Amino acid sequence: MKPFAAIAMIMVSLVVWLPCAASDASTVPAYTAIEIARFDVNREDYSSKEAERAGRIPDETIETIQRIMIAEFTKAQILPKVGKPGVTSGEDSTLDLGGKVIDFKAGNKTARYLVGMGAGQQKIEIECVLKDKKTGNVLAREVILDRKVGGIAGGDEEKGMRDFAEKVIIFVQKTLQVGDPGTVPAKTQ
């Protein structure tokens, strides 16, 4: 009789737990848009060599990173609408993606090609913050790092930025629990 009682208790627990779990999942809003902001830079922080390098990132590089992020998120088709802040309507359930540049090295393609062994490496390190636009609640925060140390003919700086954007897409997928975290959906050409 004891094994039967244990099985009965497990069954009762599952019957009580399953509806609760289903109701918790339904409270997560279904987002329809993501707005990708320019990443912030503290140009006054000299507390470390990384912070000093981050402060020297050119504005056009920050704009290029934002442009590439928007393009990669659009290709990945995680959410129907992707764009800069202000592109969504009031009826959209929107995410805000922003953050702060922690470290940046522009790199040197020639040094990567001729010297190799890490010379001329490109580095992008940004603390990414994903928020619900309506409530302002932070859904996730993660430091994302990408390095470009080589490639055919020394590699391409924009390729490093695209690789960084793919890592950010994976971060958003994990947060929203959509797609296969760890892989970016196949790109359409």
Backbone as a chain_set.jsonl record, in Angstrom:
{"seq": "MKPFAAIAMIMVSLVVWLPCAASDASTVPAYTAIEIARFDVNREDYSSKEAERAGRIPDETIETIQRIMIAEFTKAQILPKVGKPGVTSGEDSTLDLGGKVIDFKAGNKTARYLVGMGAGQQKIEIECVLKDKKTGNVLAREVILDRKVGGIAGGDEEKGMRDFAEKVIIFVQKTLQVGDPGTVPAKTQ", "coords": {"N": [[0.816, -1.19, 0.0], [2.045, 1.213, 0.59], [3.728, 1.976, -1.676], [1.705, 2.621, -3.498], [0.496, 4.821, -2.255], [2.545, 6.708, -2.378], [2.779, 7.075, -5.148], [0.249, 8.079, -5.671], [0.381, 10.512, -4.281], [2.329, 11.843, -5.794], [0.989, 12.067, -8.231], [-1.167, 13.743, -7.482], [0.264, 16.013, -6.777], [1.32, 16.742, -9.312], [-1.045, 17.314, -10.692], [-1.901, 19.582, -9.334], [0.315, 21.289, -9.708], [0.748, 21.587, -12.549], [-1.384, 23.297, -13.726], [-0.693, 25.706, -12.442], [1.888, 26.202, -13.41], [1.315, 26.549, -16.096], [-0.22, 28.893, -16.002], [1.686, 30.744, -15.133], [3.396, 30.909, -17.334], [1.776, 32.154, -19.173], [1.707, 34.769, -18.364], [3.917, 36.088, -19.291], [4.672, 38.635, -21.458], [3.974, 38.739, -24.966], [6.242, 39.85, -27.065], [6.375, 42.22, -29.704], [8.077, 43.897, -30.976], [11.378, 45.363, -31.198], [13.503, 47.87, -30.078], [16.531, 49.228, -30.903], [18.965, 50.877, -29.342], [21.586, 53.401, -29.567], [24.7, 52.531, -28.192], [25.808, 53.58, -24.987], [28.543, 55.702, -24.006], [31.095, 56.393, -21.741], [32.948, 59.03, -21.73], [34.514, 60.259, -19.904], [35.667, 58.551, -18.099], [38.513, 57.32, -16.699], [39.431, 55.242, -15.246], [40.492, 52.752, -15.781], [42.519, 51.037, -18.239], [40.884, 49.839, -20.103], [38.441, 51.221, -19.826], [39.313, 53.74, -20.607], [40.027, 53.243, -23.288], [37.482, 52.57, -24.244], [36.234, 55.038, -24.03], [37.34, 56.377, -26.146], [36.128, 55.502, -28.435], [34.996, 56.091, -31.69], [32.203, 58.172, -32.692], [31.023, 57.492, -35.144], [31.616, 54.785, -35.3], [30.065, 53.733, -33.249], [27.555, 54.275, -34.325], [27.713, 52.642, -36.59], [27.812, 50.104, -35.392], [25.233, 50.072, -34.25], [23.67, 50.202, -36.614], [24.405, 47.79, -37.869], [23.537, 45.985, -35.93], [20.735, 46.374, -36.048], [20.273, 45.5, -38.681], [21.094, 42.787, -38.507], [19.332, 41.768, -36.535], [16.95, 42.131, -37.92], [17.302, 40.336, -40.065], [17.424, 37.944, -38.604], [14.845, 37.632, -37.695], [13.544, 37.48, -35.169], [11.7, 39.061, -33.857], [8.777, 40.775, -35.131], [9.032, 43.597, -35.675], [11.779, 45.772, -35.976], [14.064, 48.277, -35.082], [15.374, 51.67, -34.751], [15.125, 53.628, -31.675], [11.815, 54.802, -31.145], [10.491, 53.896, -33.388], [8.343, 52.218, -33.083], [4.817, 51.694, -32.577], [2.255, 52.745, -30.217], [0.726, 50.522, -29.689], [2.313, 48.317, -29.894], [4.059, 45.732, -28.186], [6.931, 46.311, -26.775], [10.496, 45.86, -26.732], [13.409, 47.315, -25.316], [16.708, 47.638, -26.294], [19.806, 48.316, -25.139], [22.772, 49.752, -23.715], [26.165, 49.877, -22.429], [29.373, 50.795, -23.572], [32.143, 48.97, -22.702], [34.751, 48.257, -23.343], [36.844, 48.83, -26.157], [38.615, 48.092, -29.039], [39.814, 49.153, -32.035], [41.363, 47.689, -33.736], [43.697, 46.351, -36.179], [43.866, 45.628, -39.394], [46.005, 45.085, -41.139], [48.1, 44.421, -39.368], [46.99, 42.116, -38.254], [47.011, 40.464, -40.47], [49.732, 40.442, -41.406], [51.401, 40.046, -39.111], [50.015, 38.43, -37.208], [49.172, 36.095, -34.571], [47.586, 37.384, -32.578], [48.225, 40.056, -32.8], [47.067, 43.291, -33.583], [44.391, 42.815, -32.992], [40.801, 43.074, -32.99], [38.419, 44.322, -30.696], [35.346, 44.199, -29.088], [33.464, 45.049, -26.415], [30.636, 45.105, -24.577], [28.241, 46.063, -22.182], [25.205, 44.779, -22.302], [21.789, 45.663, -22.069], [18.547, 44.585, -21.667], [15.306, 45.7, -21.811], [11.841, 46.019, -20.826], [9.922, 48.142, -22.662], [7.578, 49.519, -21.954], [7.218, 49.209, -19.136], [9.755, 49.64, -18.146], [11.195, 47.801, -16.784], [14.083, 45.852, -16.19], [14.898, 43.125, -18.069], [17.023, 41.482, -18.653], [20.587, 41.437, -18.311], [23.796, 41.543, -19.594], [27.28, 41.116, -20.111], [28.777, 41.305, -23.146], [31.204, 40.032, -25.279], [33.317, 40.27, -28.069], [35.94, 39.207, -30.109], [38.144, 39.813, -32.772], [40.612, 38.176, -34.223], [41.826, 37.342, -36.505], [41.51, 36.118, -39.843], [40.544, 35.794, -43.312], [42.836, 37.406, -45.282], [43.424, 39.094, -43.155], [40.997, 39.684, -42.007], [37.813, 41.402, -41.509], [36.636, 44.494, -40.3], [33.889, 45.105, -40.079], [32.856, 42.548, -40.135], [33.597, 41.605, -37.648], [31.905, 43.189, -36.103], [29.451, 42.205, -36.948], [29.621, 39.59, -36.002], [29.619, 40.159, -33.274], [27.003, 41.213, -33.08], [25.538, 38.893, -33.604], [26.041, 37.45, -31.275], [24.665, 39.042, -29.472], [22.075, 38.655, -30.385], [21.704, 35.979, -29.674], [21.789, 36.273, -26.895], [19.382, 37.733, -26.523], [17.551, 35.832, -27.487], [17.88, 33.789, -25.557], [16.954, 35.158, -23.303], [14.257, 35.707, -23.964], [13.437, 33.194, -24.432], [13.068, 32.065, -26.986], [13.351, 30.525, -30.184], [16.37, 28.71, -30.92], [18.471, 28.918, -28.458], [21.822, 29.837, -28.663], [22.223, 29.488, -31.272], [21.978, 31.355, -34.252], [19.217, 32.159, -36.253], [19.043, 30.897, -39.625], [20.361, 32.911, -42.216], [18.66, 34.808, -44.622], [19.127, 35.385, -48.071]], "CA": [[0.0, 0.0, 0.0], [2.902, 2.39, 0.641], [4.089, 2.468, -3.012], [0.522, 3.218, -4.11], [0.302, 6.13, -1.625], [3.575, 7.6, -2.919], [2.401, 7.377, -6.531], [-0.935, 8.942, -5.599], [0.825, 11.854, -3.871], [3.012, 12.431, -6.941], [-0.051, 12.423, -9.209], [-1.887, 14.909, -6.966], [1.185, 17.15, -6.893], [1.37, 17.15, -10.713], [-2.334, 17.905, -11.06], [-1.923, 20.928, -8.754], [1.426, 22.075, -10.227], [0.656, 21.884, -13.98], [-2.124, 24.519, -14.038], [0.061, 26.863, -11.952], [2.984, 26.436, -14.346], [0.736, 27.083, -17.332], [-0.643, 30.279, -15.803], [2.888, 31.57, -15.05], [3.918, 31.104, -18.686], [0.912, 33.048, -19.936], [1.879, 36.148, -17.919], [5.033, 36.685, -20.022], [4.099, 39.293, -22.634], [4.49, 38.379, -26.285], [6.785, 41.079, -27.635], [6.206, 42.349, -31.153], [9.062, 44.83, -31.527], [12.573, 45.669, -30.415], [14.169, 49.105, -30.452], [17.954, 49.095, -30.602], [19.536, 52.211, -29.107], [23.044, 53.533, -29.627], [25.297, 52.201, -26.908], [26.366, 54.724, -24.268], [29.99, 55.736, -23.79], [31.537, 57.349, -20.729], [34.208, 59.587, -22.226], [35.213, 60.871, -18.768], [36.149, 57.502, -17.2], [39.908, 56.931, -16.927], [39.748, 54.374, -14.113], [41.253, 51.597, -16.262], [42.878, 51.204, -19.653], [39.715, 49.437, -20.883], [37.496, 52.341, -19.803], [39.909, 54.811, -21.409], [39.867, 52.861, -24.698], [36.051, 52.671, -24.555], [35.93, 56.453, -24.177], [37.871, 56.891, -27.411], [35.422, 54.928, -29.587], [34.408, 57.159, -32.514], [30.744, 58.172, -32.82], [30.622, 56.766, -36.357], [31.701, 53.354, -35.013], [28.87, 53.405, -32.467], [26.451, 54.279, -35.286], [27.872, 51.453, -37.426], [27.395, 48.96, -34.582], [23.767, 50.128, -34.165], [23.137, 49.852, -37.936], [24.621, 46.355, -38.082], [22.64, 45.273, -35.0], [19.382, 46.433, -36.608], [20.264, 44.63, -39.863], [21.185, 41.374, -38.096], [18.068, 41.415, -35.877], [15.932, 42.04, -38.978], [17.539, 39.062, -40.765], [17.141, 36.822, -37.701], [13.385, 37.569, -37.59], [13.106, 37.086, -33.827], [10.494, 39.858, -33.628], [8.315, 41.354, -36.392], [9.509, 44.966, -35.909], [13.11, 46.078, -35.465], [14.504, 49.589, -35.529], [15.899, 52.625, -33.777], [14.094, 54.094, -30.748], [10.767, 55.646, -31.702], [9.891, 53.345, -34.609], [7.175, 51.403, -32.794], [3.593, 52.401, -32.205], [1.829, 52.512, -28.841], [0.08, 49.219, -29.543], [3.33, 47.268, -29.885], [4.712, 45.337, -26.947], [8.278, 46.594, -27.274], [11.711, 45.715, -25.944], [14.492, 48.274, -25.537], [18.034, 47.055, -26.168], [20.822, 49.357, -25.041], [23.885, 49.339, -22.878], [27.32, 50.755, -22.283], [30.641, 50.272, -24.085], [33.093, 48.729, -21.612], [36.087, 48.263, -23.94], [36.826, 48.798, -27.61], [39.849, 48.238, -29.805], [39.463, 49.154, -33.451], [42.136, 46.655, -34.4], [44.48, 46.733, -37.344], [43.773, 44.533, -40.355], [47.344, 44.789, -41.656], [48.848, 43.703, -38.323], [46.423, 40.76, -38.141], [47.412, 39.705, -41.658], [51.186, 40.278, -41.53], [52.049, 39.576, -37.888], [49.244, 37.321, -36.633], [49.363, 35.787, -33.142], [46.892, 38.339, -31.72], [48.554, 41.453, -33.101], [46.038, 44.01, -34.324], [43.049, 42.266, -32.755], [39.653, 43.955, -32.76], [37.704, 43.906, -29.495], [34.121, 44.918, -28.748], [32.91, 44.548, -25.15], [29.534, 45.984, -24.225], [27.246, 45.563, -21.239], [23.902, 44.91, -22.955], [20.646, 45.683, -21.157], [17.279, 44.38, -22.354], [14.232, 46.193, -20.948], [10.486, 46.176, -21.317], [9.805, 49.583, -22.905], [6.412, 50.083, -21.267], [7.401, 49.237, -17.685], [11.118, 50.01, -17.794], [11.829, 46.707, -16.043], [15.219, 45.195, -16.838], [14.65, 41.698, -18.236], [18.314, 40.793, -18.625], [21.793, 42.261, -18.436], [24.927, 40.644, -19.817], [28.45, 41.674, -20.79], [29.032, 40.518, -24.348], [32.541, 40.309, -25.784], [33.714, 39.621, -29.313], [37.291, 39.553, -30.565], [38.506, 39.396, -34.116], [42.068, 38.062, -34.187], [42.351, 36.917, -37.794], [40.561, 35.98, -40.93], [41.137, 35.847, -44.649], [43.456, 38.713, -45.559], [43.412, 39.914, -41.949], [39.651, 39.857, -41.466], [37.095, 42.638, -41.818], [36.127, 45.109, -39.077], [32.438, 44.944, -40.033], [32.59, 41.14, -39.809], [33.67, 41.527, -36.188], [30.683, 43.798, -35.563], [28.357, 41.264, -37.225], [29.778, 38.491, -35.038], [29.139, 40.699, -32.0], [25.54, 41.294, -33.169], [25.006, 37.532, -33.475], [26.082, 37.1, -29.851], [23.579, 39.782, -28.83], [20.843, 37.957, -30.774], [21.627, 34.787, -28.826], [21.434, 36.794, -25.57], [17.951, 38.061, -26.543], [16.827, 34.567, -27.607], [17.884, 33.13, -24.243], [16.105, 35.932, -22.404], [12.861, 35.542, -24.358], [13.216, 31.764, -24.59], [12.576, 31.82, -28.335], [14.366, 29.983, -31.08], [17.333, 27.788, -30.337], [19.567, 29.709, -27.909], [23.13, 29.325, -29.037], [22.35, 29.579, -32.72], [21.248, 32.439, -34.883], [18.481, 31.601, -37.396], [19.72, 31.003, -40.929], [20.165, 34.2, -42.874], [18.121, 34.759, -45.979], [19.887, 36.28, -48.941]], "C": [[0.862, 1.256, 0.0], [3.32, 2.866, -0.745], [2.906, 3.148, -3.699], [0.286, 4.624, -3.555], [1.314, 7.142, -2.177], [3.233, 8.017, -4.34], [1.205, 8.323, -6.55], [-0.543, 10.369, -5.216], [1.528, 12.567, -5.022], [1.989, 12.897, -7.975], [-0.816, 13.671, -8.768], [-1.015, 16.152, -7.085], [1.244, 17.653, -8.327], [0.083, 17.831, -11.145], [-2.43, 19.332, -10.527], [-0.871, 21.815, -9.412], [1.241, 22.49, -11.687], [-0.19, 23.109, -14.295], [-1.397, 25.784, -13.567], [1.19, 27.209, -12.92], [2.458, 27.031, -15.642], [0.323, 28.541, -17.155], [0.558, 31.216, -15.69], [3.43, 31.878, -16.437], [3.066, 32.104, -19.465], [1.063, 34.504, -19.505], [3.048, 36.837, -18.608], [4.467, 37.323, -21.286], [4.752, 38.802, -23.922], [4.956, 39.675, -26.944], [6.663, 41.061, -29.15], [7.257, 43.252, -31.784], [10.26, 44.962, -30.595], [13.188, 46.948, -30.981], [15.62, 49.018, -29.978], [18.564, 50.496, -30.535], [21.039, 52.2, -29.392], [23.585, 53.211, -28.241], [25.935, 53.453, -26.308], [27.87, 54.565, -24.111], [30.277, 56.771, -22.715], [32.915, 57.847, -21.159], [35.042, 60.231, -21.115], [35.833, 59.845, -17.819], [37.563, 57.087, -17.601], [40.377, 55.955, -15.851], [40.527, 53.123, -14.519], [41.589, 51.818, -17.734], [41.71, 50.803, -20.552], [38.708, 50.58, -20.969], [38.01, 53.498, -20.648], [39.77, 54.507, -22.903], [38.408, 52.985, -25.128], [35.662, 54.121, -24.804], [36.416, 57.054, -25.476], [37.154, 56.323, -28.638], [34.778, 56.057, -30.391], [32.88, 57.032, -32.604], [30.286, 57.392, -34.043], [30.706, 55.252, -36.159], [30.485, 52.905, -34.201], [27.647, 53.349, -33.389], [26.508, 53.052, -36.194], [27.431, 50.206, -36.664], [25.871, 48.922, -34.491], [23.141, 49.7, -35.499], [23.249, 48.357, -38.196], [23.708, 45.54, -37.168], [21.219, 45.242, -35.558], [19.271, 45.493, -37.81], [20.261, 43.153, -39.467], [19.91, 40.915, -37.382], [16.944, 41.281, -36.898], [16.07, 40.719, -39.725], [17.144, 37.865, -39.906], [15.644, 36.615, -37.491], [12.91, 37.02, -36.241], [11.798, 37.787, -33.495], [10.086, 40.528, -34.94], [8.861, 42.75, -36.702], [10.852, 45.178, -35.231], [13.479, 47.468, -35.953], [15.115, 50.413, -34.423], [14.786, 53.026, -32.818], [13.105, 55.031, -31.439], [10.081, 55.086, -32.934], [8.603, 52.564, -34.342], [5.981, 52.273, -32.429], [3.221, 52.05, -30.774], [1.205, 51.155, -28.623], [1.078, 48.065, -29.52], [3.82, 46.992, -28.466], [6.208, 45.32, -27.279], [9.365, 46.338, -26.231], [12.661, 46.847, -26.299], [15.806, 47.537, -25.331], [19.037, 48.197, -26.19], [21.971, 48.836, -24.206], [25.018, 50.329, -22.919], [28.574, 50.057, -22.815], [31.611, 50.167, -22.914], [34.532, 48.784, -22.125], [35.93, 48.189, -25.456], [38.233, 48.983, -28.149], [39.459, 48.143, -31.271], [40.177, 48.024, -34.193], [42.868, 47.192, -35.61], [44.55, 45.527, -38.269], [45.154, 44.113, -40.869], [48.155, 44.006, -40.633], [48.314, 42.283, -38.159], [46.914, 39.886, -39.286], [48.912, 39.408, -41.664], [51.838, 39.656, -40.306], [51.331, 38.361, -37.321], [49.451, 37.231, -35.134], [48.756, 36.853, -32.227], [47.225, 39.789, -31.972], [47.42, 42.069, -33.909], [44.619, 43.534, -34.081], [42.002, 43.352, -32.531], [38.913, 43.419, -31.54], [36.504, 44.818, -29.286], [33.577, 44.263, -27.485], [31.88, 45.556, -24.663], [28.634, 45.302, -23.203], [25.878, 45.841, -21.86], [22.791, 44.806, -21.921], [19.378, 45.576, -21.997], [16.154, 44.743, -21.394], [12.887, 46.088, -21.645], [10.263, 47.678, -21.465], [8.69, 50.211, -22.072], [6.656, 50.243, -19.77], [8.772, 49.743, -17.264], [11.854, 48.931, -17.018], [12.956, 46.086, -16.861], [14.923, 43.698, -16.868], [15.946, 40.901, -18.154], [19.431, 41.801, -18.839], [22.957, 41.282, -18.589], [26.053, 41.397, -20.51], [28.773, 40.734, -21.95], [30.335, 40.991, -24.966], [32.752, 39.581, -27.098], [35.095, 40.138, -29.701], [37.482, 39.04, -31.968], [40.027, 39.379, -34.153], [42.658, 37.642, -35.526], [41.259, 36.869, -38.83], [41.283, 36.037, -42.255], [41.597, 37.271, -44.916], [43.341, 39.654, -44.366], [42.042, 40.152, -41.354], [39.084, 41.238, -41.777], [36.491, 43.186, -40.532], [34.602, 44.941, -38.964], [32.052, 43.51, -39.724], [32.645, 40.944, -38.305], [32.424, 42.107, -35.541], [29.477, 42.903, -35.811], [28.419, 40.073, -36.277], [29.293, 38.926, -33.657], [27.61, 40.738, -31.994], [24.908, 39.916, -33.034], [25.018, 37.076, -32.022], [24.97, 37.816, -29.085], [22.235, 39.13, -29.159], [20.65, 36.715, -29.904], [21.239, 35.18, -27.404], [19.933, 37.098, -25.499], [17.118, 36.785, -26.65], [16.755, 33.835, -26.269], [16.943, 33.838, -23.292], [14.631, 35.689, -22.702], [12.455, 34.08, -24.483], [12.522, 31.469, -25.918], [13.712, 31.279, -29.184], [15.24, 28.987, -30.351], [18.488, 28.612, -29.788], [20.906, 29.054, -28.214], [23.326, 29.326, -30.535], [21.501, 30.726, -33.226], [20.499, 31.813, -36.062], [19.224, 31.838, -38.704], [19.369, 32.315, -41.601], [19.624, 33.972, -44.276], [18.88, 35.753, -46.837], [19.092, 36.713, -50.11]], "O": [[0.443, 2.277, -0.545], [3.277, 4.071, -0.993], [3.085, 4.141, -4.405], [-0.085, 5.526, -4.306], [0.97, 8.3, -2.414], [3.382, 9.185, -4.697], [1.157, 9.257, -7.35], [-1.079, 11.329, -5.77], [1.342, 13.77, -5.208], [2.11, 13.991, -8.527], [-1.085, 14.554, -9.582], [-1.5, 17.221, -7.453], [1.222, 18.863, -8.553], [0.116, 18.817, -11.882], [-2.983, 20.203, -11.198], [-1.139, 22.991, -9.656], [1.545, 23.63, -12.038], [0.258, 23.93, -15.095], [-1.478, 26.822, -14.224], [1.419, 28.383, -13.214], [3.084, 27.919, -16.221], [0.5, 29.344, -18.071], [0.469, 32.371, -16.106], [3.878, 32.996, -16.69], [3.581, 32.822, -20.321], [0.594, 35.397, -20.211], [3.168, 38.059, -18.522], [3.85, 36.638, -22.101], [5.943, 38.492, -23.949], [4.134, 40.503, -27.336], [6.828, 40.023, -29.791], [7.319, 43.36, -33.009], [10.177, 44.714, -29.392], [13.367, 47.09, -32.19], [15.892, 48.766, -28.804], [18.663, 51.197, -31.542], [21.673, 51.146, -29.45], [22.984, 53.583, -27.233], [26.52, 54.273, -27.016], [28.398, 53.453, -24.085], [29.767, 57.891, -22.768], [33.921, 57.163, -20.97], [36.155, 60.695, -21.365], [36.463, 60.227, -16.833], [37.785, 56.572, -18.696], [41.572, 55.852, -15.576], [41.162, 52.498, -13.67], [41.009, 52.683, -18.39], [41.552, 51.354, -21.642], [38.185, 50.876, -22.043], [37.231, 54.164, -21.33], [39.439, 55.391, -23.693], [38.118, 53.445, -26.233], [34.853, 54.406, -25.687], [35.957, 58.125, -25.874], [37.534, 56.632, -29.768], [34.082, 56.896, -29.82], [32.337, 55.927, -32.592], [29.269, 56.701, -33.988], [29.949, 54.508, -36.784], [29.94, 51.827, -34.437], [26.8, 52.467, -33.243], [25.47, 52.483, -36.532], [26.753, 49.345, -37.224], [25.274, 47.856, -34.639], [22.188, 48.921, -35.512], [22.307, 47.731, -38.683], [23.166, 44.517, -37.585], [20.571, 44.196, -35.542], [18.283, 44.77, -37.941], [19.508, 42.36, -40.032], [19.454, 39.792, -37.599], [16.08, 40.415, -36.76], [15.071, 40.052, -39.992], [16.594, 36.887, -40.412], [15.225, 35.512, -37.14], [11.993, 36.201, -36.181], [10.893, 37.183, -32.92], [10.942, 40.82, -35.775], [9.126, 43.062, -37.863], [11.044, 44.815, -34.07], [13.235, 47.804, -37.112], [15.344, 49.933, -33.313], [13.613, 52.79, -33.111], [13.485, 55.92, -32.202], [9.18, 55.724, -33.479], [7.851, 52.278, -35.274], [6.125, 53.428, -32.027], [3.814, 51.148, -30.182], [1.153, 50.674, -27.491], [0.714, 46.946, -29.159], [3.973, 47.907, -27.657], [6.687, 44.425, -27.977], [9.182, 46.563, -25.034], [12.712, 47.287, -27.448], [15.999, 46.883, -24.306], [19.102, 48.956, -27.157], [22.124, 47.63, -24.016], [24.867, 51.462, -23.376], [28.803, 48.879, -22.542], [31.87, 51.15, -22.22], [35.423, 49.29, -21.443], [35.001, 47.564, -25.968], [38.948, 49.909, -27.764], [38.845, 47.165, -31.695], [39.649, 47.475, -35.16], [42.682, 48.34, -36.012], [45.209, 44.532, -37.965], [45.432, 42.922, -41.014], [48.825, 43.034, -40.984], [49.088, 41.349, -37.948], [47.199, 38.704, -39.093], [49.324, 38.271, -41.895], [52.736, 38.824, -40.441], [51.972, 37.365, -36.987], [49.865, 38.204, -34.502], [49.35, 37.192, -31.204], [46.575, 40.675, -31.416], [46.879, 41.435, -34.815], [43.729, 43.819, -34.882], [42.285, 44.405, -31.959], [38.791, 42.207, -31.366], [36.624, 46.043, -29.305], [33.265, 43.073, -27.48], [32.204, 46.708, -24.374], [28.305, 44.123, -23.333], [25.443, 46.99, -21.937], [22.842, 43.974, -21.015], [19.158, 46.366, -22.915], [16.047, 44.178, -20.305], [12.797, 46.07, -22.872], [10.4, 48.417, -20.489], [8.849, 51.313, -21.546], [6.34, 51.285, -19.195], [8.936, 50.223, -16.142], [13.008, 49.12, -16.633], [12.809, 45.829, -18.056], [14.722, 43.076, -15.824], [15.963, 39.779, -17.646], [19.252, 42.854, -19.451], [23.09, 40.325, -17.825], [25.807, 42.218, -21.393], [29.008, 39.541, -21.762], [30.551, 42.188, -25.156], [32.404, 38.407, -27.226], [35.377, 41.334, -29.63], [37.027, 37.948, -32.307], [40.665, 40.431, -34.12], [43.88, 37.593, -35.667], [40.215, 37.509, -38.694], [42.485, 36.296, -42.313], [40.824, 38.221, -44.787], [43.182, 40.863, -44.535], [41.934, 40.765, -40.292], [39.795, 42.125, -42.25], [35.899, 42.435, -39.756], [34.086, 44.668, -37.88], [31.013, 43.277, -39.107], [31.837, 40.205, -37.742], [31.939, 41.578, -34.541], [28.572, 42.844, -34.979], [27.386, 39.601, -35.802], [28.636, 38.159, -32.953], [26.987, 40.339, -31.01], [23.852, 39.78, -32.416], [24.098, 36.385, -31.584], [24.399, 37.253, -28.151], [21.354, 39.061, -28.302], [19.539, 36.441, -29.451], [20.441, 34.488, -26.771], [19.283, 36.752, -24.512], [16.092, 36.661, -25.982], [15.702, 33.322, -25.89], [16.208, 33.188, -22.549], [13.84, 35.484, -21.781], [11.273, 33.765, -24.622], [11.536, 30.734, -25.977], [14.885, 31.548, -28.925], [14.878, 28.485, -29.287], [19.393, 28.977, -30.537], [21.077, 27.848, -28.034], [24.446, 29.184, -31.024], [20.437, 31.021, -32.682], [21.078, 31.016, -36.8], [19.932, 32.832, -38.87], [18.226, 32.769, -41.557], [20.062, 33.082, -45.005], [19.233, 36.838, -46.377], [19.585, 37.472, -50.945]]}, "num_chains": 1, "name": "protein.A"}
